[in-house]
């Protein structure tokens, strides 16, 4: 919302679900901004979205999603339109959140190169059905389904190398 500070947007779920006052919600918003590694969190929560970079806006969105304390976070293409360095920072943030809090993460992406950086297990879907379910390394190095092979080929066409990144 371009007319509200990011702090009020992060704090809104806290006010709605937990009945926090504006001050309490703002204080919690600063803690969440710190948790998602926003620089100068006390100042950032007083800014408007247009005053932040794309990577900072993505971190604000993650803070908003974390505000009500979910056990599961669904991140749908969270690194699209971000430069490679910022993408890596977002991936590291998600990894840290999962490791530190036991948060479950569903990371939706068409970018198999991005997936290779994350590791773990992945499901590949086509037409609403799971067509492949394997460790990321297996998906990258030995894709079985045509859709997975297509995703790997698209990543290779950009110059990505699974030997270097997996």
HUBEL-V273779 format. One record per helix or strand of 3 or more residues. SS is the DSSP state (H for helix, E for strand). FROM is the first residue (numbers start at 1). TO is the last residue. If there is no record, write none. Layout:
SS&FROM&TO ; SS&FROM&TO
This chain:
H&6&18 ; H&22&35 ; H&41&44 ; H&49&51 ; H&54&66 ; E&72&76 ; H&84&101 ; E&104&108 ; H&112&118 ; E&121&126 ; E&129&135 ; H&136&141 ; H&146&157 ; H&162&165
